[in-house]
Amino acid sequence: MQFYLAPLEGITGYIYRNAYHRFFEPMDKYYAPFIMATEQRSMTSRELNDVLPEHNMGLTVVPQLLTNKSSNFNRTVEIMKELDEEGNSYQEINLNLGCPSKTVVSKGRGSGFLAKTEALDKFLDEIYTNPKMDISIKTRIGKDEPEEFYELLEIYNKYPIKELIIHPRTQQDFYKNTPNWTIFKEALQISKNPICYNGDIFTAADYQKFTETFPMVTSIMLGRGIIANPGLIGQIKNGTPLEKARLKEFIDTVQQGYQAVFSGERNVLYKMKELWVYLITQFEGAEKYGRKIRKAQHLSEYRIIVDQLFHTCELNEAMGDTND
C-alpha cells in the first residue's frame, strides 16, 4: 500500500511535512496545500516557500493547483518546472477538484467546478495537451448528488490522469455523512485511470475494513486521521503504539519550525492551535486542556498548558479511535 499525506490548508505545509517525516512512518507522497493559480499574480511568498526544493529535501512532494482556467494552470506548471535548475524537482502536479469551501465553490473552483461539466471537459483537454509533467486529480463525486460522478468519470476517462484521488463525498456533504463506498466501488470498475482512496481512515481498524472491502486499491490518502494521530501508519504497518514522548518531541519541533520563519508569536500560536484541534482528540480526559490551548494568548502560556497536558493525560488506548 502507498500512503499519501492529504493537502490540508494551513496545516500540512513544509514545516509540518518535514517534522512528520523525521519522527513517523514516512509517506510515499506528500501533497502540498493548494496554490491559487490566477491571472492577477504568480505565487505568493508563502506558496513559493512551501514548494521550494530546499524546503522539501528527501520528500516526494506533489504541488496542488486550484483554478478553473487552463492558461493559469499551465503557467503555474511552468513556474514549478523552473524551481529546480536541473528540472528534477517536481514530476507530478495535482489538480484540486475536491475543496468544498463555499468561498472556493462560489467561484467555480475546487468541487464547484464539478457542476460545470462542459467547461471542465474543455479545461482538461487543454491541460492534458502536451503537459509539462504528470497531472493527477483530487476529486469529490459531485457537487450536489452522488450520481453526478457517472458523467464525471466519462470525462476523466478521456484523459491520461496520473492518478484519480477520490474522496467519495459530494461538495454538499462537506465532511458530514459517511463516504459513499457504493459509488467508489463502481468507480473502480469504470475508471480507466489508477485510483487512490481518500476519506475517513481514522484508525487501523478503519484501514483494515477498507482493505478487506477493496483489496485491489493500492494507494490511500490520509488527512484528518493522520493529523490527529501521526502514528497511524506505524499502527497500520507494524501495530506499533504511539509513544507520548515522541509525539511531544514532534509537536515541539513543529512549533520551533514556525518560530524560525514567523515574526512574532501570534502567528505561531495560531498555527499550533490549528494543529491541536485534531491532536486533542487523542488524549483521555483532555477537554479542559483543549479549552485552555484555544484561549492561550502567549507562547509561554501555551507551552505550560501543553506540558501539563502531557504530564497529566494519557493517550487513548487505541490511538485514533476518536472521530470528532
C-alpha positions in Angstrom: 0.0 0.0 0.0 1.2 3.5 -0.9 0.3 6.2 1.7 -0.1 9.9 0.8 -0.5 12.9 3.0 -3.5 15.0 2.1 -3.1 18.7 1.5 -4.8 20.4 4.4 -4.6 24.2 4.0 -2.9 25.9 7.0 -1.6 22.6 8.5 0.4 20.4 6.1 2.9 22.9 4.9 6.7 22.2 4.6 7.4 22.7 8.3 4.8 20.1 9.3 5.8 17.8 6.5 9.5 17.8 7.5 8.7 17.2 11.1 6.4 14.4 10.4 8.9 12.7 8.0 11.5 12.9 10.7 9.5 11.4 13.6 7.0 9.0 12.0 6.5 6.4 9.2 7.4 8.3 6.1 4.7 9.0 3.5 5.2 7.8 -0.1 4.0 11.2 -1.3 3.2 14.5 0.4 0.6 16.6 -1.4 1.2 20.3 -0.7 -1.7 22.6 0.2 -3.1 24.2 -2.9 -1.6 27.1 -4.8 -4.2 29.5 -6.2 -3.3 29.9 -9.9 -4.9 33.1 -11.0 -4.4 35.7 -13.8 -3.6 38.6 -11.4 -0.4 37.1 -9.9 2.0 34.2 -9.8 2.7 32.7 -6.4 2.7 34.4 -3.0 5.8 34.2 -0.9 4.0 31.7 1.3 3.1 29.5 -1.6 6.6 29.7 -3.1 8.3 28.9 0.2 6.1 25.8 0.6 7.3 24.2 -2.6 10.9 25.4 -2.8 13.1 22.3 -3.3 15.4 23.3 -0.5 12.4 23.2 1.9 11.5 19.6 0.9 14.7 17.8 0.7 14.3 14.0 0.9 10.5 14.2 0.5 8.4 13.3 -2.5 6.2 16.3 -2.7 3.3 16.9 -5.2 2.2 20.6 -5.5 -1.5 21.1 -5.9 -3.2 23.8 -8.0 -6.6 25.4 -7.6 -8.0 27.0 -10.7 -10.7 26.8 -13.4 -8.6 28.3 -16.2 -6.2 26.2 -18.2 -3.9 29.1 -19.0 -3.4 29.8 -15.3 -2.8 26.1 -14.6 -0.3 25.8 -17.4 1.6 29.0 -16.5 1.9 27.8 -12.9 3.2 24.4 -14.0 5.9 26.3 -15.9 6.9 28.0 -12.7 7.1 24.7 -10.9 9.4 23.3 -13.6 11.7 26.3 -13.2 12.1 26.0 -9.4 14.8 23.4 -9.9 17.6 24.2 -12.4 18.1 20.6 -13.3 14.3 20.0 -13.7 14.3 17.1 -11.3 12.3 18.7 -8.5 8.6 18.0 -9.5 7.4 15.3 -11.8 3.8 15.5 -10.8 1.2 18.3 -10.3 -2.2 17.8 -8.7 -5.5 19.5 -9.7 -7.8 20.3 -6.9 -11.4 19.4 -7.8 -12.3 18.5 -4.2 -12.2 21.6 -2.0 -15.7 22.0 -0.6 -15.2 25.5 0.9 -18.0 27.8 0.0 -15.7 30.7 -0.9 -13.9 28.4 -3.4 -17.0 26.8 -4.7 -18.8 30.1 -5.3 -16.0 31.0 -7.8 -16.4 27.7 -9.7 -13.2 26.2 -8.4 -12.5 23.1 -6.4 -15.6 20.9 -6.1 -17.6 23.8 -7.5 -16.0 23.1 -10.9 -17.6 19.6 -10.9 -21.0 21.2 -11.7 -19.7 22.7 -14.9 -19.0 19.5 -16.9 -18.7 21.1 -20.3 -16.2 23.7 -19.1 -14.4 21.0 -17.0 -14.0 18.8 -20.1 -12.6 21.7 -22.1 -10.2 22.6 -19.3 -8.9 19.1 -19.0 -8.4 18.8 -22.8 -6.3 22.0 -22.6 -4.1 20.9 -19.7 -3.6 17.4 -20.9 -2.5 18.5 -24.4 1.3 18.3 -24.3 1.6 18.5 -20.5 4.9 19.6 -18.9 4.6 17.0 -16.2 2.3 14.2 -15.0 -1.1 15.5 -13.8 -3.1 13.8 -11.1 -6.6 14.9 -9.9 -8.1 15.0 -6.4 -11.9 14.9 -6.8 -15.2 14.6 -5.0 -18.0 12.6 -6.6 -20.1 15.6 -7.4 -21.4 19.0 -6.3 -24.9 18.0 -5.1 -25.7 14.4 -5.9 -23.5 11.2 -6.0 -25.0 10.2 -9.3 -23.1 13.2 -10.9 -20.0 11.0 -10.7 -21.0 8.8 -13.6 -20.8 11.7 -16.1 -17.6 13.0 -14.4 -16.0 9.5 -14.8 -16.8 9.6 -18.5 -14.9 12.9 -18.7 -12.0 11.7 -16.6 -11.7 8.5 -18.8 -10.8 10.7 -21.8 -7.5 11.8 -20.3 -4.3 10.1 -19.1 -4.7 11.0 -15.4 -1.6 10.0 -13.4 -3.9 9.1 -10.5 -7.5 9.9 -9.7 -7.8 10.5 -6.0 -11.4 10.1 -5.0 -13.0 11.4 -1.8 -16.4 9.8 -2.2 -18.5 12.6 -0.8 -20.3 15.5 -2.6 -19.5 19.1 -2.0 -22.8 19.4 -0.2 -21.7 16.7 2.2 -18.6 18.7 3.2 -17.2 16.3 5.8 -20.6 15.1 7.1 -22.3 11.7 6.5 -20.1 8.7 5.5 -18.0 8.2 2.4 -20.1 6.6 -0.4 -18.4 3.3 -0.9 -21.1 2.2 -3.4 -20.1 4.9 -5.8 -16.4 4.3 -5.1 -16.8 0.6 -5.9 -18.4 1.5 -9.3 -15.6 4.0 -10.0 -13.1 1.2 -9.5 -14.9 -0.8 -12.2 -15.4 2.1 -14.6 -12.3 4.2 -14.4 -9.6 3.7 -17.0 -7.1 5.6 -14.7 -5.4 4.4 -11.5 -7.4 5.3 -8.4 -6.4 6.3 -4.9 -8.9 6.4 -2.0 -9.3 9.3 0.4 -11.8 9.6 3.3 -12.4 8.7 6.9 -9.5 6.4 7.6 -9.0 7.3 11.3 -7.8 4.1 12.8 -6.0 0.9 12.0 -9.5 -0.8 12.2 -10.8 1.6 9.6 -7.9 0.7 7.3 -8.4 -3.0 7.8 -12.1 -2.7 7.0 -11.4 -0.7 3.8 -8.7 -3.0 2.5 -10.9 -6.1 3.2 -13.6 -4.4 1.1 -11.4 -3.0 -1.6 -8.3 -5.3 -1.8 -7.5 -4.0 -5.3 -6.7 -0.5 -4.1 -3.0 0.2 -3.8 -2.9 3.8 -2.6 -4.6 5.7 0.2 -4.5 9.4 1.0 -4.7 10.2 4.8 -5.9 13.6 6.0 -7.6 14.3 9.3 -6.9 10.8 10.6 -3.1 11.2 10.3 -3.2 14.8 11.7 -5.0 13.6 14.8 -2.8 10.5 15.1 0.6 10.9 13.3 1.5 7.4 14.4 -1.4 5.9 12.4 0.7 4.4 9.6 3.0 2.8 12.2 0.0 1.2 13.8 -1.3 0.0 10.4 2.0 -1.4 9.3 3.5 -2.7 12.5 0.9 -2.5 15.2 3.3 -0.1 16.9 1.7 2.1 19.6 2.5 5.8 19.5 4.9 6.9 22.2 3.9 10.0 24.1 7.5 11.2 24.3 7.9 11.0 20.5 4.6 12.9 20.0 5.8 15.7 22.4 9.1 16.0 20.6 7.3 16.2 17.2 4.9 18.9 18.4 7.8 20.9 19.9 9.7 20.6 16.6 6.7 21.9 14.6 6.5 24.9 17.0 10.2 25.6 16.7 9.9 25.4 12.9 7.2 28.1 12.9 9.1 30.3 15.3 12.1 30.2 12.9 10.0 31.6 10.0 7.3 33.8 11.6 8.0 37.2 13.1 6.1 37.5 16.4 4.4 34.8 18.4 0.8 35.4 17.4 1.1 33.5 14.1 3.0 30.7 15.7 0.3 30.3 18.4 -2.4 30.4 15.7 -0.7 27.6 13.7 -0.3 25.4 16.8 -3.9 25.9 17.8 -5.0 24.7 14.4 -3.0 21.5 14.9 -4.4 20.9 18.4 -7.9 20.9 17.1 -7.0 17.4 15.8 -4.4 16.3 18.3 -6.5 16.9 21.5 -8.9 14.1 20.5 -6.2 11.6 21.1 -5.8 12.3 24.9 -8.0 10.9 27.6 -9.8 13.5 29.6 -8.1 16.4 27.9 -11.1 18.6 27.2 -10.1 21.3 29.7 -6.6 21.5 28.3 -8.1 21.8 24.8 -10.1 24.8 26.0 -7.0 26.3 27.7 -5.0 25.9 24.5 -7.7 27.7 22.5 -7.7 30.6 25.0 -3.9 30.9 25.3 -2.6 34.4 24.4 1.1 33.8 24.6 3.5 31.1 23.7 4.8 30.9 27.2 1.3 30.2 28.5 0.7 27.7 25.6 3.9 25.7 26.5 2.9 25.5 30.2 -0.5 24.1 29.2 0.9 21.6 26.8 3.5 20.4 29.4 0.7 19.9 31.9 -1.4 18.0 29.3 1.4 15.6 28.6 2.2 15.1 32.2 -1.5 14.6 33.3 -3.3 12.9 30.4 -2.6 9.6 28.7 -3.1 8.8 25.1 -6.2 7.0 24.2 -5.6 3.2 24.5 -6.5 2.8 20.8 -4.9 5.9 19.3 -7.1 7.3 16.6 -10.4 5.8 17.7 -11.9 9.3 18.2 -13.6 10.6 15.1 -14.7 14.1 16.1 
